[in-house]
Amino acid sequence: MVLKKWVVNILFICTWLHLANCDELSLNDQFFNNVRKLIKRRLKENQQENSELTSEEERTQNVPTPILVENWPQEKHSFGQVTAVSIDPHGNPVIFHRSDRYWDANTFNDSNIFYLIEYGPIKENTIYVLDSKTGGIQFGWGASMFYLPHGLTIDTYGNYWITDVAMHQVFKYKPYEETPQITIGKRFKPGSSLNHLCKPTDVAVSTTGEFFVADGYCNQRILKFNAAGRLLRTIPQPPEFMSLQVPHGITLLEHLDLLCIADRENMRVVCPKAGLQSSFGEGQPAATIQEPDLGRVFDVAAYGDLVYAVNGPTSMLPVRGFTIDPGSETIIGHWGEFKNPHSLAVCPNGTALYVTEIGDSPTTNKVYKFILV
């Protein structure tokens, strides 16, 4: 509308000058030529502005938004604290829970030693495969294997990657097997050396087999391993100026060569280079998403170029989900309403997203399903 008025005004002036029958026709012709050039330039600039605006609107409109699926699961479950959720190769959500165990002030001593070793591992199944349509239990396993569950990641080949904060270890299992293929860390021995872990929180696995461990509550670091479990790199390390405070969840945007970290107590998401495609860019400043409403970020999950995240209780801030664009380092969407979410996972085909909550009773330990539209 502004452009139209501007053009009309110019044309009015031009017409008036033409009707005035100026004596110096050459000057008049030159004036009209300059006006035409101005109009063309202004039209071109306006088209570019509209094109950029349309592109931005389309980018925002094409972002998949999670919509809660009501009455899912269709049957009630009596889980313990549901600390993690992942997706198996069949598209079913798989949860990791603590049964009747809780993490409180009496769970560890000042040296991070687990107080309840003498009680043995949790006797009930700690892992359940749920039906994606109904939420019913399809299969359970993990009995008498874990002491205090925390993280669960299922890779593209169906292997289960599990963290136990009591044992200070990370395990790689084939589905439903009781003997791990890979073990990282020393059993019940917390430490900060390259051979020890201390309350590891999460694992992210690439299609090449390289994997990352968030070593989590004590050591404030990410460890990168090759497919055989040999340590390749520690994040952060010089020249990276990135101080982590409880890296609680991690996810890979493999095609962008980014590892995104839920840096919980720093109340941000940071995405350093993963170094999967090449070592170029490793150690450079990470993409950082830190906005006033983000709060303490508990977990992150990648889909396409986006990262979905959930925060936890943080002062007066709403507890909810976030859609993040690491490319622009901005939050581009909000969704959901929670009390104490702990984990989330996105189906690889982008059809659904799952969030788990932990609480102090079976009624507050929940699994939510969202569809992405």
C-alpha positions in Angstrom: 0.0 0.0 0.0 2.9 2.4 0.9 4.6 1.6 -2.4 1.4 2.2 -4.4 1.0 5.7 -2.8 4.6 6.5 -3.5 4.3 5.5 -7.2 1.0 7.5 -7.5 2.7 10.6 -6.1 5.6 10.3 -8.5 3.3 9.8 -11.4 1.2 12.8 -10.4 4.3 15.0 -10.3 5.5 13.6 -13.6 2.1 14.3 -15.3 2.0 17.9 -13.8 5.5 18.6 -15.2 4.5 17.2 -18.6 1.3 19.4 -18.7 3.4 22.4 -17.7 5.0 22.3 -21.1 8.5 23.1 -19.9 10.7 24.8 -22.4 13.8 22.6 -21.7 12.6 19.3 -23.2 16.0 17.6 -22.7 15.9 18.2 -19.0 12.3 17.0 -18.8 13.2 13.7 -20.6 16.1 13.2 -18.3 13.9 13.7 -15.3 11.4 11.1 -16.5 14.1 8.6 -17.2 15.4 9.1 -13.6 11.9 8.7 -12.3 11.4 5.4 -14.2 14.7 4.1 -12.8 13.6 5.0 -9.2 10.3 3.2 -9.7 12.0 0.1 -11.1 14.5 0.0 -8.2 11.8 0.5 -5.6 9.7 -2.2 -7.1 12.6 -4.6 -7.1 13.5 -3.8 -3.5 9.8 -4.3 -2.5 9.7 -7.7 -4.3 12.9 -8.8 -2.4 11.4 -7.7 0.9 8.1 -9.6 0.2 10.2 -12.7 -0.9 12.1 -12.7 2.3 9.0 -12.2 4.4 7.3 -15.1 2.6 10.3 -17.3 3.0 10.4 -16.6 6.8 6.6 -17.1 7.1 6.8 -20.4 5.2 9.7 -21.6 7.4 7.7 -20.9 10.6 4.5 -22.4 9.2 6.3 -25.6 8.0 7.7 -26.3 11.5 6.0 -29.5 12.9 4.1 -28.6 16.1 3.5 -31.2 18.8 -0.2 -31.8 19.6 -1.1 -33.8 22.7 -2.9 -37.1 22.0 -5.7 -37.3 24.6 -6.4 -40.6 26.5 -3.0 -42.1 25.6 -2.0 -44.6 26.9 -5.4 -46.2 26.8 -4.6 -48.3 29.9 -3.2 -47.1 33.2 0.4 -48.1 34.1 2.1 -48.2 37.5 5.6 -47.1 36.6 8.3 -45.8 38.9 10.1 -42.6 38.0 10.2 -42.7 34.2 13.6 -41.3 33.5 13.9 -41.9 29.8 12.1 -42.7 26.6 13.4 -43.7 23.2 12.0 -45.2 20.0 12.7 -48.7 18.7 13.1 -49.6 15.0 9.4 -50.5 14.8 8.4 -47.0 15.9 7.3 -48.0 19.4 8.2 -45.9 22.5 10.4 -47.7 25.0 10.6 -46.4 28.6 13.2 -46.8 31.3 12.0 -46.5 34.9 13.1 -46.9 38.5 10.3 -49.1 39.9 10.2 -48.4 43.7 13.5 -46.5 43.9 13.9 -42.8 44.2 16.8 -40.4 44.0 16.9 -38.2 47.1 19.3 -36.6 49.5 20.1 -40.0 51.0 20.9 -41.9 47.8 24.6 -40.9 47.5 27.2 -39.9 50.0 29.5 -36.8 49.6 31.9 -38.9 47.4 29.1 -39.9 45.0 29.0 -43.5 46.3 25.6 -45.1 46.0 24.3 -45.9 49.5 21.9 -48.7 48.5 24.4 -51.2 46.9 23.5 -53.8 49.5 19.9 -53.9 48.3 21.0 -55.2 45.0 19.6 -54.3 41.5 16.0 -53.5 41.0 14.2 -56.9 40.8 11.3 -55.8 38.5 11.6 -55.1 34.8 13.0 -51.6 34.3 12.4 -51.4 30.5 9.1 -51.6 28.8 8.2 -51.5 25.1 4.9 -49.8 24.6 2.5 -50.0 21.7 2.6 -46.7 19.7 -1.1 -46.8 19.1 -2.6 -47.9 22.4 0.3 -47.4 24.9 -0.1 -50.9 26.1 2.9 -52.9 27.3 4.2 -55.2 24.5 7.3 -56.5 26.3 9.4 -55.9 29.4 12.9 -56.7 30.4 15.8 -55.4 32.5 15.0 -57.1 35.8 17.9 -57.6 38.3 20.2 -55.6 36.0 20.1 -51.9 37.1 20.4 -50.0 40.4 19.3 -46.4 39.5 18.2 -46.0 35.8 18.7 -42.7 34.1 19.3 -42.6 30.3 18.1 -44.8 27.4 18.9 -44.4 23.7 18.0 -46.9 21.0 20.2 -46.6 17.9 19.2 -47.2 14.3 20.2 -50.8 14.6 18.0 -51.4 17.6 20.8 -51.5 20.2 20.0 -50.2 23.7 22.4 -47.7 25.2 21.8 -47.3 28.9 23.2 -45.1 31.7 23.0 -46.1 35.4 23.9 -43.2 37.8 24.4 -45.6 40.7 26.9 -47.8 39.0 28.5 -44.8 37.2 28.4 -46.8 33.9 27.1 -46.8 30.4 26.1 -50.0 28.6 25.4 -51.1 25.1 23.0 -54.1 24.8 21.4 -56.0 22.0 17.7 -56.0 22.5 16.5 -58.1 25.5 20.0 -59.5 26.2 21.5 -59.4 29.7 25.2 -59.2 28.8 26.4 -55.9 27.5 28.5 -55.6 24.3 30.2 -52.4 25.6 30.7 -51.1 29.1 32.1 -47.6 29.9 33.1 -46.7 33.4 34.0 -48.6 36.6 31.2 -50.4 38.5 30.2 -48.3 41.6 33.5 -46.3 41.3 32.9 -42.7 40.4 35.8 -40.7 39.1 37.0 -38.1 36.7 39.8 -39.9 34.9 39.4 -41.0 31.3 38.4 -44.5 32.5 35.8 -43.4 35.0 32.4 -41.8 34.9 30.4 -40.1 37.6 26.6 -40.3 37.3 26.4 -40.4 33.5 23.1 -39.0 32.1 22.6 -39.8 28.4 24.0 -41.2 25.2 23.8 -40.1 21.6 24.8 -42.5 18.8 25.6 -41.8 15.2 24.9 -44.0 12.2 28.6 -44.6 11.9 28.7 -46.2 15.4 30.5 -43.3 17.1 28.8 -42.4 20.3 28.8 -39.6 22.8 28.3 -39.9 26.6 27.1 -37.1 28.8 29.1 -37.5 31.9 26.8 -35.6 33.5 26.2 -34.7 37.2 29.8 -34.6 38.5 32.3 -34.2 35.6 30.4 -31.7 33.5 31.7 -33.1 30.2 30.8 -35.0 27.0 33.0 -38.0 26.0 33.2 -39.1 22.3 34.0 -42.7 21.5 34.5 -44.7 18.4 32.2 -47.7 17.6 34.5 -50.0 19.6 34.4 -47.8 22.7 37.8 -46.1 22.4 37.8 -42.6 23.7 38.4 -40.0 20.9 37.7 -36.6 22.4 36.5 -34.8 25.5 34.1 -31.8 25.1 34.8 -29.1 26.1 38.5 -28.9 25.6 40.8 -26.1 24.5 40.2 -23.9 22.6 36.6 -24.4 23.5 35.4 -21.8 26.0 32.3 -23.7 27.0 31.6 -24.5 30.6 28.8 -27.1 31.2 26.7 -27.4 34.3 24.9 -30.8 34.4 24.7 -31.8 30.7 21.5 -33.7 31.2 20.5 -34.8 27.7 22.2 -34.9 24.3 21.1 -35.4 20.7 22.8 -35.5 17.3 21.8 -33.5 14.2 24.1 -35.7 12.2 23.6 -34.1 8.7 24.6 -30.7 10.3 27.4 -32.3 12.2 26.1 -30.9 15.5 25.8 -32.3 18.9 23.1 -30.4 20.9 23.3 -30.5 24.7 20.7 -29.8 27.3 23.0 -27.7 29.6 20.6 -27.9 32.5 21.9 -25.6 35.2 23.2 -23.1 32.7 19.6 -22.9 31.4 20.5 -23.2 27.8 21.0 -25.5 24.8 24.5 -25.5 23.2 25.4 -27.2 20.0 29.1 -27.7 19.3 30.5 -29.4 16.2 30.3 -33.2 16.6 33.3 -33.9 14.3 31.6 -36.8 12.6 32.2 -35.6 9.0 35.6 -34.0 9.7 37.6 -32.5 12.5 37.1 -29.1 10.9 35.2 -26.8 13.3 35.9 -28.9 16.4 36.7 -26.5 19.3 35.0 -23.5 17.6 32.3 -21.6 19.5 29.1 -23.6 19.8 25.7 -22.4 18.6 23.9 -21.3 21.8 20.2 -21.0 22.6 19.6 -19.1 25.8 16.4 -17.1 26.2 14.7 -15.8 29.3 11.8 -18.3 29.2 13.9 -21.4 28.6 14.7 -22.3 32.2 16.5 -25.5 33.2 16.6 -27.7 30.1 16.2 -31.4 31.0 16.3 -33.0 27.6 16.7 -32.5 23.8 15.7 -34.5 20.8 16.5 -33.8 17.1 14.3 -34.0 14.1 15.5 -32.6 10.8 17.1 -29.2 11.3 15.2 -28.7 14.5 15.6 -29.6 18.2 12.7 -30.2 20.6 13.4 -29.6 24.3 11.6 -29.7 27.6 12.5 -27.7 30.7 11.9 -28.5 34.3 10.7 -26.5 37.3 12.6 -23.2 37.3 11.4 -20.5 39.6 8.3 -18.8 38.1 8.8 -20.0 34.5 6.2 -22.2 32.8 7.2 -25.9 32.5 6.7 -26.8 28.8 8.2 -27.9 25.5 10.2 -25.8 23.1 10.9 -26.0 19.4 14.5 -24.7 18.7 16.2 -23.7 15.5 20.0 -24.2 16.1 20.7 -22.4 12.8 19.3 -19.1 14.0 19.9 -19.9 17.6 16.3 -19.1 18.5 13.2 -20.6 20.1 10.6 -20.7 17.3 7.7 -22.5 19.2 6.2 -23.5 22.5 4.0 -26.4 23.3 2.8 -28.7 26.0 2.2 -28.2 29.7 4.0 -30.3 32.3 5.0 -30.5 36.0 8.4 -32.3 36.0 9.4 -33.6 32.6 12.6 -35.6 32.4 13.0 -37.0 28.9 11.7 -36.8 25.3 12.1 -38.6 22.0 11.0 -38.1 18.4 10.1 -40.8 16.0 12.6 -40.8 13.1 9.8 -40.5 10.6 8.4 -37.4 12.4 5.0 -38.8 13.2 5.1 -38.6 17.0 6.9 -37.2 20.0 7.0 -38.7 23.5 7.6 -37.0 26.8 8.1 -38.6 30.2 7.5 -37.1 33.7 8.9 -38.2 37.0 7.2 -37.7 40.4 6.9 -39.2 43.8 4.0 -41.6 43.0 2.7 -43.8 40.2 0.1 -41.2 39.3 2.8 -38.6 38.7 5.1 -40.9 36.6 3.7 -40.4 33.2 4.3 -40.9 29.5 2.7 -38.4 27.0 2.3 -38.9 23.3 2.2 -36.0 20.9 1.6 -36.0 17.1 3.6 -33.7 14.9 1.4 -31.6 12.6 
